[in-house]
Amino acid sequence: MEKMRSRRLLWQIYPLLVLAIILAVVAIGWYFSTVLKQFHDQDSVESLRARAELIALQIREHLEPSQQEFINDLCRQAGVRTETRITIMLPSGEVLGDTREDPKRMENHGSRPEVLAALEGGVGKSQRFSRTLQKDMMYLAVPVIADSRISGVVRTAMAVDEVNSRLVALRKQLAVGGVVAIVLVSILSLFISRRITRPLEQIKQEAERYASGQLDHRLRISGSSEIVALGQTMNEMAAQLNERISTIDKQRREQDAVLSSMVEGVIAIDSRQNVLRMNPAAAHLLEIDPDNVVGRPVQEVVRKAELLSFITAAMDSERTIEKDVLLFRGEEELCLQAHGTMLRGMGEESIGALVVFNDLTRQRRLETMRRDFVANVSHELKTPITAIKGFVETLLDGALDSRDESEQFLKIVERQVERLSVIIEDLMSLSRIEQGEEHERFDLEPEKLAEVISESVNDCTVLAEGLGITLKQELDQDLTSPLNAPLLEQALTNLLENAIKYSSTDSTVTIRCYEEDGRAIVRVCDEGCGIEAEHLPRLFERFYRVDKARSRQAGGSGLGLAIVKHIVQIHHGRVEVESTPGKGSDFIISLPLVS
């Protein structure tokens, strides 16, 4: 991956600070320069006015043409001392005195705007090019008032260049001060930027330690509250990340333990048909070293064409597929039931397949044994029947004429009939319950349901403790139903034993008793592997077994749930099952209450 280009935070912050300082100083300098110019212009005007009014006071008694020489000398002397051009004129505009020029050669100034304003009794101001001095001048004129009338005008003037030169000098000083301020504040900003970025540099270094896996280390940051809060957040993040990694590692170990302890073989394949996981059971069935398969193509690991074809089909199928596969391990033939399902990612796309193998070899043998059992039962039935038939034919052929022989034959027949009766009675007892032929023979008496349930729980306690299962009772002690206590106890014991056998270690089997809609409800709940929906309709059939290799113990007659069903029917009740694969099953018995 291309490394991201970046600059240190210091050199991102510092130039911006310097730029902001420069802009601020320029803005402040421009503002002060504008204010300074306005102030300087106003000061120049006030200075000209003060000089003009002072001259006006001095000459108001002498403002006559006969005093022209005195007035002219006064203008020259005052102009030299104040560096100001002073012009004194009569209301007619005739010039009586001037600092620079001979009044007699000067033209009439009565039309000058500042003079006109002064003749009106105000203060006249004007700035224009002087043809006499050949440069821009600032003029200010005030009236000379004697005996309550305007007897003349005093005008003071100053070259604009002189005013501007002083302003330029002040602006240069202001500019030098601004540059010095920029330099000093920039240096200060550098230190401030370093102070700001130093904790961030420390946090970066610590974050690199976290990235390398040192999550037990903790930051110790001082500084602003935001930086301290960031350090605390980093510490909390590291603690949580450490905890989550520990949890994931624990889950991975638990997953490995579960896969290792499973009797079913499990193989996980990715989308490129490489092996992701294989548990020891699958490795044993396929005679493969499980430590040397991860990441390898499944074609190199599994050398069975039928199984490879099934794995490929599982990766392409939208639904779970199932198939019985025959394998040979040496001279031993194995019968495997394979279940394959597509693995999907977050976006429902295919990311591989999961294949689970159930070794049905022993189960197939048990089925053979069950068929042999039926054959043996048939043989046991046939033997006494054959004997009875033979002796009856002998008696009919004339043995009845001999009392001793007939008694001997009849005793033999009697023994064979008794033997046949025992065999048939053992088999028919279940058949009679299933067909409901003996419903009326079972006496139903009002009994406390909680007492019968407690007896069943006591009967199953040893089995549950041996498998590490907790039995929990939640019973309504007041519910009474018409019961045959031994028979219902047998049904509940069957359900509890099934729940215990199909539950995992350290789980809980709960039996509840409560009233609902005017009936007594007994619910046996386990946290086992659950039952697929396709098996539920036939679950209570005689000899029906869920063939998913989930039973803890092989064998059994397959009559337990059928017995439960018909015992419940004897009690005028009904039994149902609710199951979620992977979460457990609930067997619910509904019984009438004593009115």
C-alpha positions as CSV (number, residue, x, y, z in Angstrom):
1,M,0.0,0.0,0.0
2,E,1.3,3.4,-1.0
3,K,2.4,5.4,2.1
4,M,0.3,8.5,2.7
5,R,2.1,11.7,2.2
6,S,1.9,14.0,5.2
7,R,3.6,16.9,7.0
8,R,4.2,17.2,10.7
9,L,1.3,19.0,12.5
10,L,3.8,21.6,13.7
11,W,4.5,22.7,10.1
12,Q,0.8,22.8,9.4
13,I,-0.1,24.9,12.4
14,Y,2.9,27.3,12.5
15,P,2.6,28.7,8.9
16,L,-1.1,29.3,9.4
17,L,-0.4,31.1,12.7
18,V,2.3,33.2,11.0
19,L,0.0,34.1,8.1
20,A,-2.8,35.0,10.6
21,I,-0.3,37.2,12.5
22,I,0.9,39.0,9.3
23,L,-2.7,39.5,8.2
24,A,-3.7,40.8,11.6
25,V,-0.7,43.2,11.8
26,V,-1.3,44.5,8.2
27,A,-5.0,45.1,9.0
28,I,-4.1,46.8,12.3
29,G,-1.4,48.9,10.5
30,W,-3.7,49.9,7.8
31,Y,-6.3,50.9,10.3
32,F,-3.9,52.9,12.4
33,S,-2.4,54.5,9.2
34,T,-5.8,55.6,8.2
35,V,-6.6,57.0,11.6
36,L,-3.1,58.6,11.8
37,K,-3.6,60.3,8.5
38,Q,-7.0,61.7,9.6
39,F,-5.5,62.8,12.9
40,H,-2.5,64.4,11.2
41,D,-4.6,66.2,8.7
42,Q,-6.9,67.5,11.5
43,D,-3.8,68.5,13.5
44,S,-2.4,70.4,10.6
45,V,-5.6,72.2,10.0
46,E,-5.9,73.1,13.7
47,S,-2.2,74.3,13.7
48,L,-2.9,76.5,10.7
49,R,-6.0,77.9,12.3
50,A,-4.3,78.6,15.6
51,R,-1.5,80.5,13.8
52,A,-4.0,82.4,11.7
53,E,-6.2,83.5,14.7
54,L,-3.1,84.6,16.6
55,I,-2.0,86.8,13.7
56,A,-5.5,88.1,13.3
57,L,-5.5,89.2,17.0
58,Q,-2.2,91.0,16.4
59,I,-3.2,93.0,13.3
60,R,-6.9,93.8,13.8
61,E,-5.9,97.3,15.0
62,H,-3.5,97.9,12.1
63,L,-5.3,96.5,9.2
64,E,-5.1,99.5,6.9
65,P,-3.3,100.1,3.6
66,S,-1.0,102.6,5.4
67,Q,0.2,99.8,7.6
68,Q,1.2,97.6,4.7
69,E,5.0,97.7,5.6
70,F,4.3,96.7,9.2
71,I,1.9,94.0,8.2
72,N,4.3,92.6,5.6
73,D,7.2,92.5,8.0
74,L,5.0,90.7,10.5
75,C,4.0,88.1,7.9
76,R,7.7,87.5,7.1
77,Q,8.9,87.2,10.7
78,A,5.9,85.0,11.8
79,G,6.2,82.9,8.7
80,V,9.9,82.2,9.3
81,R,9.3,81.3,13.0
82,T,6.4,79.0,12.3
83,E,7.5,77.7,8.9
84,T,4.1,78.7,7.6
85,R,3.2,80.9,4.7
86,I,1.1,83.8,6.0
87,T,-1.0,86.1,3.7
88,I,-3.0,89.1,5.0
89,M,-5.6,90.8,2.8
90,L,-8.3,93.4,2.9
91,P,-12.0,92.4,2.4
92,S,-11.6,93.5,-1.2
93,G,-9.0,90.8,-1.7
94,E,-6.1,93.2,-1.9
95,V,-3.0,91.6,-0.4
96,L,-1.3,93.7,2.3
97,G,1.4,91.2,3.4
98,D,2.8,87.8,2.5
99,T,5.6,85.6,3.8
100,R,7.1,84.7,0.5
101,E,6.1,87.3,-2.2
102,D,5.9,91.0,-2.6
103,P,2.2,91.9,-1.9
104,K,2.3,94.6,-4.6
105,R,3.0,92.0,-7.3
106,M,0.4,89.5,-6.1
107,E,-3.0,89.3,-7.7
108,N,-6.3,89.9,-5.9
109,H,-7.2,86.9,-3.7
110,G,-10.8,87.8,-3.2
111,S,-12.0,84.9,-5.3
112,R,-10.2,82.3,-3.5
113,P,-12.6,79.8,-1.9
114,E,-11.0,79.9,1.5
115,V,-11.1,83.7,1.4
116,L,-14.7,83.8,0.4
117,A,-15.6,81.5,3.3
118,A,-13.7,83.7,5.7
119,L,-15.4,86.9,4.4
120,E,-18.7,85.1,5.3
121,G,-17.5,84.9,8.9
122,G,-16.4,81.3,8.9
123,V,-13.2,79.4,8.6
124,G,-12.2,78.7,5.0
125,K,-10.2,75.6,4.1
126,S,-8.8,74.6,0.7
127,Q,-6.1,72.4,-0.9
128,R,-4.9,73.2,-4.4
129,F,-1.9,73.9,-6.6
130,S,-0.2,77.2,-5.9
131,R,0.8,79.0,-9.1
132,T,2.9,81.3,-7.0
133,L,4.9,78.6,-5.3
134,Q,4.4,75.9,-8.0
135,K,3.3,73.2,-5.6
136,D,0.3,71.8,-3.8
137,M,-0.6,73.8,-0.7
138,M,-3.1,73.5,2.2
139,Y,-4.8,76.8,2.9
140,L,-6.8,78.0,5.9
141,A,-8.3,81.5,6.2
142,V,-10.0,83.3,9.2
143,P,-11.6,86.7,9.3
144,V,-10.1,89.6,11.1
145,I,-13.0,91.2,13.1
146,A,-12.7,94.8,14.4
147,D,-15.5,96.8,15.7
148,S,-17.9,93.9,15.0
149,R,-17.1,93.9,11.3
150,I,-14.8,91.9,9.1
151,S,-11.9,94.2,8.4
152,G,-9.7,91.7,6.6
153,V,-8.6,88.1,6.2
154,V,-5.6,86.2,7.5
155,R,-4.7,83.1,5.5
156,T,-2.1,80.5,6.6
157,A,-0.7,77.9,4.2
158,M,1.5,74.9,4.4
159,A,3.0,72.8,1.6
160,V,1.2,69.4,1.3
161,D,4.6,67.8,0.8
162,E,5.7,68.9,4.2
163,V,2.5,67.5,5.8
164,N,2.9,64.2,3.9
165,S,6.6,63.9,4.7
166,R,5.9,63.9,8.4
167,L,3.0,61.4,7.8
168,V,5.4,59.1,5.8
169,A,7.9,59.2,8.6
170,L,5.3,58.2,11.1
171,R,4.1,55.4,8.8
172,K,7.6,54.1,8.5
173,Q,7.9,53.9,12.2
174,L,4.6,52.1,12.3
175,A,5.8,49.7,9.7
176,V,9.0,49.0,11.5
177,G,7.1,48.3,14.7
178,G,4.7,46.0,12.8
179,V,7.7,44.0,11.3
180,V,9.3,43.7,14.8
181,A,5.9,42.6,16.2
182,I,5.5,40.0,13.5
183,V,9.0,38.6,14.1
184,L,8.5,38.5,17.9
185,V,5.0,37.0,17.7
186,S,6.1,34.5,15.1
187,I,8.9,33.3,17.4
188,L,6.4,33.1,20.3
189,S,3.9,31.2,18.0
190,L,6.6,28.7,17.2
191,F,7.0,27.9,20.9
192,I,3.3,27.8,21.3
193,S,2.9,25.5,18.3
194,R,5.6,23.2,19.7
195,R,3.8,23.2,23.1
196,I,0.6,22.2,21.4
197,T,2.0,19.5,19.1
198,R,4.4,18.0,21.7
199,P,1.6,16.0,23.5
200,L,0.3,14.9,20.1
201,E,3.7,13.7,19.1
202,Q,3.8,11.7,22.4
203,I,0.3,10.3,21.7
204,K,1.5,9.3,18.2
205,Q,4.4,7.5,19.6
206,E,2.2,5.7,22.1
207,A,-0.3,4.9,19.3
208,E,2.6,3.2,17.4
209,R,3.2,1.1,20.5
210,Y,-0.4,0.1,20.5
211,A,-0.2,-0.7,16.8
212,S,2.7,-3.0,17.6
213,G,0.6,-4.9,20.1
214,Q,1.7,-3.3,23.4
215,L,-1.8,-2.7,24.6
216,D,-1.0,-2.9,28.3
217,H,1.0,0.4,28.2
218,R,-0.9,3.5,29.3
219,L,-0.4,7.2,28.3
220,R,0.5,9.8,30.9
221,I,-0.2,13.1,29.2
222,S,-0.3,16.6,30.6
223,G,-1.5,19.7,29.0
224,S,-4.8,21.2,28.0
225,S,-8.0,19.4,29.1
226,E,-8.7,18.4,25.4
227,I,-5.2,16.7,25.1
228,V,-5.6,15.0,28.5
229,A,-9.1,13.8,27.5
230,L,-7.6,12.5,24.2
231,G,-5.0,10.6,26.2
232,Q,-7.6,9.2,28.5
233,T,-9.7,8.1,25.5
234,M,-6.6,6.5,24.0
235,N,-6.1,4.6,27.2
236,E,-9.7,3.5,27.3
237,M,-9.5,2.5,23.7
238,A,-6.4,0.4,24.4
239,A,-8.1,-1.3,27.3
240,Q,-11.2,-2.1,25.4
241,L,-9.2,-3.3,22.4
242,N,-7.1,-5.4,24.6
243,E,-10.2,-6.9,26.2
244,R,-11.8,-7.5,22.8
245,I,-8.7,-9.1,21.4
246,S,-8.6,-11.3,24.6
247,T,-12.3,-12.2,24.0
248,I,-11.7,-13.0,20.4
249,D,-8.7,-15.1,21.3
250,K,-10.8,-16.9,24.0
251,Q,-13.6,-17.4,21.5
252,R,-11.1,-18.8,19.0
253,R,-9.8,-21.2,21.6
254,E,-13.3,-22.2,22.6
255,Q,-14.2,-22.7,18.9
256,D,-11.1,-24.8,18.5
257,A,-12.0,-26.8,21.6
258,V,-15.6,-27.3,20.3
259,L,-14.4,-28.4,16.8
260,S,-11.8,-30.7,18.4
261,S,-14.3,-32.3,20.6
262,M,-17.0,-32.8,17.9
263,V,-17.5,-36.4,16.7
264,E,-18.7,-35.0,13.4
265,G,-16.1,-34.1,10.8
266,V,-16.1,-30.4,9.8
267,I,-14.3,-28.8,6.8
268,A,-14.6,-25.1,5.9
269,I,-13.7,-24.1,2.3
270,D,-13.1,-20.5,1.0
271,S,-14.3,-19.2,-2.3
272,R,-11.0,-20.3,-4.0
273,Q,-11.6,-23.8,-2.8
274,N,-8.8,-23.6,-0.2
275,V,-9.2,-25.2,3.2
276,L,-10.0,-22.8,6.0
277,R,-10.6,-25.2,8.9
278,M,-10.6,-28.9,9.4
279,N,-11.3,-30.5,12.8
280,P,-9.6,-33.6,14.0
281,A,-12.7,-35.8,13.4
282,A,-12.7,-34.9,9.7
283,A,-8.9,-35.5,9.5
284,H,-9.3,-38.9,11.2
285,L,-12.1,-39.9,8.8
286,L,-10.1,-38.8,5.8
287,E,-6.7,-40.0,7.2
288,I,-5.2,-36.5,6.9
289,D,-2.8,-34.5,9.1
290,P,-5.0,-31.6,10.3
291,D,-2.0,-29.4,11.1
292,N,-0.9,-29.3,7.4
293,V,-4.1,-28.6,5.5
294,V,-5.0,-24.9,6.1
295,G,-4.5,-22.8,3.0
296,R,-4.0,-25.8,0.7
297,P,-6.4,-26.5,-2.2
298,V,-9.1,-29.0,-1.2
299,Q,-8.2,-31.1,-4.2
300,E,-4.8,-31.7,-2.6
301,V,-6.2,-32.6,0.8
302,V,-9.3,-34.7,-0.1
303,R,-8.5,-37.4,-2.6
304,K,-12.0,-38.8,-2.8
305,A,-13.7,-38.0,-6.1
306,E,-17.3,-38.4,-4.8
307,L,-16.5,-36.2,-1.8
308,L,-14.9,-33.5,-3.9
309,S,-17.9,-33.5,-6.2
310,F,-20.1,-33.0,-3.2
311,I,-18.0,-30.1,-1.9
312,T,-18.2,-28.4,-5.3
313,A,-22.0,-28.8,-5.3
314,A,-22.3,-27.3,-1.8
315,M,-20.4,-24.2,-3.0
316,D,-22.8,-23.7,-5.8
317,S,-26.1,-24.6,-4.1
318,E,-28.4,-22.0,-2.6
319,R,-29.8,-24.6,-0.1
320,T,-28.2,-27.1,2.2
321,I,-27.6,-30.4,0.4
322,E,-27.2,-33.8,1.9
323,K,-25.7,-37.1,0.6
324,D,-24.5,-40.4,1.8
325,V,-20.9,-41.1,0.8
326,L,-19.1,-44.5,1.0
327,L,-15.4,-44.3,1.8
328,F,-12.9,-47.0,2.4
329,R,-10.3,-46.8,5.2
330,G,-8.1,-49.7,4.6
331,E,-10.4,-52.7,4.5
332,E,-13.1,-50.9,6.6
333,E,-16.0,-49.4,4.8
334,L,-17.3,-46.2,6.2
335,C,-20.7,-44.8,5.6
336,L,-20.7,-41.0,5.9
337,Q,-23.7,-38.7,5.8
338,A,-22.4,-35.4,4.4
339,H,-24.2,-32.0,4.8
340,G,-23.0,-29.1,2.8
341,T,-24.1,-25.5,2.9
342,M,-22.9,-22.3,1.2
343,L,-21.1,-19.8,3.4
344,R,-22.3,-16.2,2.8
345,G,-20.6,-12.9,3.5
346,M,-22.2,-9.7,4.9
347,G,-23.6,-8.9,1.5
348,E,-25.1,-12.4,1.0
349,E,-22.3,-13.2,-1.5
350,S,-20.8,-16.7,-1.5
351,I,-17.5,-16.9,0.4
352,G,-17.1,-20.7,0.5
353,A,-18.8,-23.7,1.9
354,L,-19.1,-25.7,5.1
355,V,-19.2,-29.5,5.0
356,V,-20.1,-31.6,8.0
357,F,-19.7,-35.4,8.0
358,N,-21.6,-37.7,10.3
359,D,-20.2,-41.2,10.6
360,L,-23.2,-43.4,10.2
361,T,-21.3,-46.6,10.1
362,R,-22.2,-47.6,13.6
363,Q,-25.8,-46.4,13.1
364,R,-26.1,-48.6,10.0
365,R,-24.9,-51.5,12.1
366,L,-27.5,-50.7,14.7
367,E,-30.2,-50.7,12.1
368,T,-29.0,-54.0,10.9
369,M,-29.2,-55.2,14.6
370,R,-32.7,-53.9,14.8
371,R,-33.7,-55.8,11.7
372,D,-32.0,-58.8,13.2
373,F,-34.0,-58.2,16.4
374,V,-37.3,-58.3,14.5
375,A,-36.1,-61.5,12.8
376,N,-35.2,-63.0,16.2
377,V,-38.6,-62.0,17.6
378,S,-40.3,-63.6,14.7
379,H,-38.2,-66.8,15.2
380,E,-39.1,-66.8,18.9
381,L,-42.8,-66.6,17.9
382,K,-42.4,-69.2,15.2
383,T,-40.8,-71.8,17.4
384,P,-43.6,-72.3,19.9
385,I,-46.2,-72.0,17.2
386,T,-44.4,-74.8,15.3
387,A,-44.3,-76.9,18.4
388,I,-47.9,-76.3,19.2
389,K,-48.9,-77.1,15.6
390,G,-46.9,-80.4,15.7
391,F,-48.3,-81.7,18.9
392,V,-51.9,-80.7,17.9
393,E,-51.5,-82.7,14.7
394,T,-50.1,-85.6,16.7
395,L,-53.1,-85.5,19.1
396,L,-55.5,-85.4,16.1
397,D,-53.8,-88.3,14.5
398,G,-54.8,-90.6,17.5
399,A,-52.7,-89.6,20.5
400,L,-55.9,-88.6,22.3
401,D,-56.7,-92.3,22.7
402,S,-53.7,-92.6,25.1
403,R,-54.3,-90.6,28.3
404,D,-50.7,-90.5,29.3
405,E,-49.5,-89.4,25.9
406,S,-52.2,-86.8,25.5
407,E,-51.5,-85.3,29.0
408,Q,-47.8,-85.2,28.1
409,F,-48.5,-83.5,24.8
410,L,-51.0,-81.1,26.3
411,K,-48.5,-80.0,29.0
412,I,-45.9,-79.3,26.3
413,V,-48.5,-77.3,24.4
414,E,-49.4,-75.4,27.6
415,R,-45.7,-74.5,28.2
416,Q,-45.4,-73.3,24.6
417,V,-48.6,-71.3,24.9
418,E,-47.3,-69.6,28.0
419,R,-44.0,-68.8,26.3
420,L,-45.8,-67.4,23.3
421,S,-48.1,-65.4,25.6
422,V,-45.2,-63.7,27.4
423,I,-43.6,-62.7,24.2
424,I,-46.8,-61.4,22.7
425,E,-47.8,-59.6,25.9
426,D,-44.5,-57.8,26.0
427,L,-44.9,-56.6,22.5
428,M,-48.6,-55.9,22.6
429,S,-48.5,-53.9,25.8
430,L,-47.1,-51.0,23.8
431,S,-49.4,-51.7,20.9
432,R,-52.5,-51.6,23.2
433,I,-51.4,-48.2,24.6
434,E,-50.8,-46.8,21.1
435,Q,-54.2,-48.1,19.8
436,G,-56.0,-46.8,22.9
437,E,-57.6,-50.2,23.6
438,E,-57.0,-50.0,27.3
439,H,-58.0,-46.4,28.0
440,E,-60.8,-47.5,30.2
441,R,-58.6,-49.7,32.3
442,F,-56.6,-46.8,33.6
443,D,-58.1,-45.2,36.6
444,L,-57.8,-41.4,36.6
445,E,-57.9,-39.8,40.0
446,P,-57.5,-36.1,41.0
447,E,-53.8,-35.6,41.7
448,K,-51.5,-32.7,42.3
449,L,-49.5,-32.3,39.1
450,A,-46.5,-30.8,41.0
451,E,-46.1,-34.1,43.1
452,V,-46.0,-36.3,40.0
453,I,-43.6,-34.0,38.3
454,S,-41.3,-33.9,41.3
455,E,-41.2,-37.7,41.4
456,S,-40.2,-37.8,37.7
457,V,-37.5,-35.2,38.4
458,N,-36.1,-37.3,41.3
459,D,-36.0,-40.3,39.0
460,C,-33.8,-38.3,36.5
461,T,-31.6,-36.5,38.9
462,V,-28.8,-39.1,38.8
463,L,-28.7,-39.2,35.0
464,A,-28.6,-35.4,34.9
465,E,-25.8,-35.1,37.4
466,G,-23.8,-37.6,35.5
467,L,-24.0,-35.5,32.3
468,G,-23.5,-32.2,34.1
469,I,-27.1,-31.0,33.4
470,T,-29.1,-28.8,35.8
471,L,-32.7,-29.7,36.4
472,K,-34.9,-26.8,37.2
473,Q,-38.5,-26.8,38.4
474,E,-41.0,-24.0,38.1
475,L,-44.3,-25.5,39.4
476,D,-47.7,-24.2,40.3
477,Q,-48.3,-26.3,43.4
478,D,-52.1,-25.8,43.3
479,L,-52.9,-27.4,39.9
480,T,-54.9,-30.6,40.1
481,S,-55.8,-32.9,37.1
482,P,-57.4,-36.3,36.7
483,L,-54.3,-38.5,36.5
484,N,-52.9,-42.0,36.6
485,A,-49.8,-41.0,38.5
486,P,-47.5,-43.9,37.5
487,L,-48.4,-43.7,33.9
488,L,-48.0,-39.9,33.7
489,E,-44.7,-40.2,35.7
490,Q,-43.5,-42.6,33.0
491,A,-44.3,-40.1,30.2
492,L,-42.6,-37.2,32.0
493,T,-39.6,-39.4,32.8
494,N,-39.3,-40.2,29.1
495,L,-39.4,-36.5,28.2
496,L,-36.9,-35.5,30.9
497,E,-34.5,-38.3,29.8
498,N,-34.7,-37.2,26.2
499,A,-34.1,-33.6,27.2
500,I,-31.1,-34.5,29.3
501,K,-29.6,-36.7,26.5
502,Y,-30.0,-34.1,23.9
503,S,-28.6,-31.2,26.0
504,S,-25.0,-30.1,26.2
505,T,-23.0,-30.1,29.4
506,D,-23.5,-27.2,31.8
507,S,-26.9,-26.4,30.3
508,T,-30.3,-26.4,32.0
509,V,-33.4,-28.6,31.5
510,T,-36.5,-26.8,32.9
511,I,-39.9,-28.3,33.6
512,R,-42.7,-25.9,34.1
513,C,-46.3,-26.3,35.3
514,Y,-48.8,-23.6,35.0
515,E,-52.4,-22.8,34.0
516,E,-53.3,-21.4,30.5
517,D,-56.7,-21.0,29.0
518,G,-58.3,-23.2,31.7
519,R,-55.9,-26.2,31.2
520,A,-52.8,-27.4,32.9
521,I,-49.7,-27.0,30.9
522,V,-46.5,-29.0,31.5
523,R,-43.6,-27.8,29.5
524,V,-40.2,-29.6,29.3
525,C,-37.6,-27.2,28.0
526,D,-34.0,-28.1,27.0
527,E,-31.1,-26.1,25.6
528,G,-29.9,-28.8,23.3
529,C,-29.3,-29.1,19.6
530,G,-33.0,-28.8,18.6
531,I,-34.9,-30.6,15.9
532,E,-35.3,-29.7,12.2
533,A,-38.8,-28.7,11.2
534,E,-39.1,-31.5,8.7
535,H,-38.9,-34.1,11.4
536,L,-41.6,-32.7,13.8
537,P,-44.7,-34.2,12.1
538,R,-43.3,-37.7,12.5
539,L,-41.6,-37.3,15.8
540,F,-44.2,-39.2,17.8
541,E,-44.3,-42.2,15.4
542,R,-43.4,-45.6,16.6
543,F,-39.7,-46.4,16.0
544,Y,-39.1,-43.0,14.3
545,R,-35.7,-41.5,15.0
546,V,-34.2,-38.1,13.9
547,D,-31.3,-39.3,11.9
548,K,-29.0,-36.3,12.4
549,A,-26.3,-37.9,14.6
550,R,-27.3,-35.8,17.6
551,S,-28.0,-38.6,20.0
552,R,-25.6,-39.0,22.9
553,Q,-26.3,-42.7,23.1
554,A,-26.8,-45.1,20.2
555,G,-29.6,-47.6,20.0
556,G,-32.9,-47.5,21.8
557,S,-36.3,-48.9,20.8
558,G,-37.6,-45.7,19.3
559,L,-40.9,-46.0,21.3
560,G,-40.3,-43.4,24.0
561,L,-42.2,-40.5,22.4
562,A,-44.9,-42.8,21.0
563,I,-45.5,-44.0,24.6
564,V,-45.6,-40.3,25.7
565,K,-48.1,-39.4,23.1
566,H,-50.6,-42.2,23.9
567,I,-50.2,-41.8,27.7
568,V,-51.2,-38.2,27.2
569,Q,-54.1,-39.3,25.1
570,I,-55.2,-41.6,27.9
571,H,-55.3,-38.5,30.1
572,H,-57.5,-36.7,27.5
573,G,-54.7,-34.3,26.7
574,R,-52.5,-33.5,23.8
575,V,-48.7,-33.2,23.3
576,E,-46.8,-30.8,21.0
577,V,-43.2,-29.9,20.3
578,E,-41.6,-26.6,19.5
579,S,-38.0,-26.6,18.4
580,T,-35.4,-24.3,17.1
581,P,-32.2,-26.0,15.7
582,G,-29.2,-25.0,17.7
583,K,-31.3,-23.5,20.5
584,G,-33.3,-26.4,22.0
585,S,-36.7,-28.0,22.1
586,D,-39.9,-27.5,24.2
587,F,-42.3,-30.5,24.7
588,I,-45.7,-29.2,25.8
589,I,-48.3,-31.4,27.5
590,S,-51.8,-29.9,27.9
591,L,-54.1,-31.7,30.4
592,P,-57.6,-30.9,31.7
593,L,-58.0,-29.5,35.2
594,V,-60.3,-30.8,37.8
595,S,-63.4,-28.7,37.7
